[in-house]
Amino acid sequence: MLEKDIERKACEWAKSQGWLVYKFTSPNRRSVPDRLFIREGQVVFIEFKRPGGRLTEMQRREIRKLQLHGIKAEVAYSVEDAQWQLQSRM
């Protein structure tokens, strides 16, 4: 499955579960995770990759920075990955 398809399906599922879903881009900060999910005070950033896809070094660093600041930042290689990461925050 392509990355865009995983992202689309995961976002559809998240919305059906009450998550606010935002496409996240930062003009001054490359490599931020693809999506921002918010629900009941929980904030989760998710970078989507196709199965077997790899993070760039910049993406890895950006996710780690968020995590060091106490933010949930994850990588999803499938719709099920994203669902699990979000369900574990519910």
C-alpha positions as a LaTeX table, in Angstrom:
\begin{tabular}{lrrr}
\hline
Residue & $x$ (\AA) & $y$ (\AA) & $z$ (\AA) \\
\hline
Met1 & 0.00 & 0.00 & 0.00 \\
Leu2 & 1.27 & 3.50 & $-0.80$ \\
Glu3 & 2.11 & 5.98 & 1.94 \\
Lys4 & $-0.67$ & 8.36 & 0.85 \\
Asp5 & $-3.24$ & 5.53 & 1.04 \\
Ile6 & $-2.11$ & 4.51 & 4.53 \\
Glu7 & $-2.28$ & 8.13 & 5.65 \\
Arg8 & $-5.74$ & 8.71 & 4.12 \\
Lys9 & $-7.27$ & 5.57 & 5.64 \\
Ala10 & $-5.69$ & 6.16 & 9.04 \\
Cys11 & $-7.00$ & 9.74 & 9.07 \\
Glu12 & $-10.50$ & 8.60 & 8.11 \\
Trp13 & $-10.45$ & 6.08 & 10.97 \\
Ala14 & $-9.08$ & 8.65 & 13.45 \\
Lys15 & $-11.82$ & 11.15 & 12.57 \\
Ser16 & $-14.46$ & 8.44 & 13.08 \\
Gln17 & $-13.01$ & 7.94 & 16.59 \\
Gly18 & $-13.28$ & 11.63 & 17.48 \\
Trp19 & $-9.72$ & 12.75 & 16.78 \\
Leu20 & $-9.07$ & 16.17 & 15.27 \\
Val21 & $-6.74$ & 15.56 & 12.33 \\
Tyr22 & $-4.46$ & 18.18 & 10.83 \\
Lys23 & $-1.99$ & 18.04 & 7.98 \\
Phe24 & 1.11 & 19.50 & 9.52 \\
Thr25 & 3.60 & 21.52 & 7.53 \\
Ser26 & 6.13 & 24.02 & 8.74 \\
Pro27 & 7.62 & 26.43 & 6.22 \\
Asn28 & 10.74 & 26.93 & 8.33 \\
Arg29 & 11.13 & 23.37 & 9.56 \\
Arg30 & 11.53 & 20.53 & 7.11 \\
Ser31 & 10.94 & 16.92 & 8.08 \\
Val32 & 8.19 & 17.47 & 10.65 \\
Pro33 & 5.78 & 14.50 & 10.92 \\
Asp34 & 2.94 & 14.35 & 8.38 \\
Arg35 & $-0.08$ & 14.59 & 10.67 \\
Leu36 & $-1.13$ & 16.01 & 14.00 \\
Phe37 & $-3.89$ & 14.20 & 15.94 \\
Ile38 & $-5.67$ & 15.79 & 18.92 \\
Arg39 & $-8.28$ & 14.26 & 21.22 \\
Glu40 & $-9.25$ & 14.98 & 24.82 \\
Gly41 & $-5.98$ & 16.71 & 25.64 \\
Gln42 & $-3.83$ & 14.12 & 23.86 \\
Val43 & $-1.55$ & 15.27 & 21.04 \\
Val44 & 0.15 & 12.78 & 18.73 \\
Phe45 & 2.33 & 13.45 & 15.69 \\
Ile46 & 2.57 & 10.64 & 13.15 \\
Glu47 & 4.95 & 10.28 & 10.22 \\
Phe48 & 3.54 & 7.87 & 7.65 \\
Lys49 & 5.73 & 5.51 & 5.65 \\
Arg50 & 4.88 & 2.66 & 3.32 \\
Pro51 & 5.86 & $-0.81$ & 4.51 \\
Gly52 & 9.62 & $-1.03$ & 4.18 \\
Gly53 & 9.89 & 2.76 & 3.89 \\
Arg54 & 12.67 & 4.51 & 5.77 \\
Leu55 & 12.88 & 7.71 & 7.73 \\
Thr56 & 15.43 & 10.26 & 6.59 \\
Glu57 & 18.00 & 11.29 & 9.15 \\
Met58 & 16.28 & 14.70 & 9.38 \\
Gln59 & 12.91 & 13.03 & 10.06 \\
Arg60 & 14.48 & 10.83 & 12.72 \\
Arg61 & 16.01 & 13.89 & 14.42 \\
Glu62 & 12.76 & 15.87 & 14.26 \\
Ile63 & 10.74 & 13.02 & 15.82 \\
Arg64 & 13.37 & 12.62 & 18.54 \\
Lys65 & 13.26 & 16.38 & 19.32 \\
Leu66 & 9.50 & 16.22 & 19.78 \\
Gln67 & 9.82 & 13.17 & 22.01 \\
Leu68 & 12.47 & 14.86 & 24.15 \\
His69 & 9.94 & 17.64 & 24.78 \\
Gly70 & 7.37 & 15.13 & 26.01 \\
Ile71 & 5.36 & 15.03 & 22.77 \\
Lys72 & 4.09 & 11.73 & 21.38 \\
Ala73 & 5.70 & 11.41 & 17.94 \\
Glu74 & 5.50 & 8.09 & 16.13 \\
Val75 & 6.00 & 6.40 & 12.75 \\
Ala76 & 3.23 & 4.34 & 11.15 \\
Tyr77 & 3.99 & 1.79 & 8.43 \\
Ser78 & 0.36 & 0.67 & 8.12 \\
Val79 & $-3.16$ & 1.76 & 8.99 \\
Glu80 & $-3.05$ & $-0.71$ & 11.87 \\
Asp81 & 0.14 & 0.91 & 13.22 \\
Ala82 & $-1.57$ & 4.30 & 13.31 \\
Gln83 & $-4.71$ & 2.85 & 14.89 \\
Trp84 & $-2.68$ & 1.12 & 17.60 \\
Gln85 & $-0.69$ & 4.28 & 18.35 \\
Leu86 & $-3.85$ & 6.35 & 18.67 \\
Gln87 & $-5.86$ & 3.72 & 20.58 \\
Ser88 & $-3.10$ & 3.45 & 23.14 \\
Arg89 & $-3.71$ & 7.17 & 23.89 \\
Met90 & $-7.50$ & 6.83 & 24.32 \\
\hline
\end{tabular}
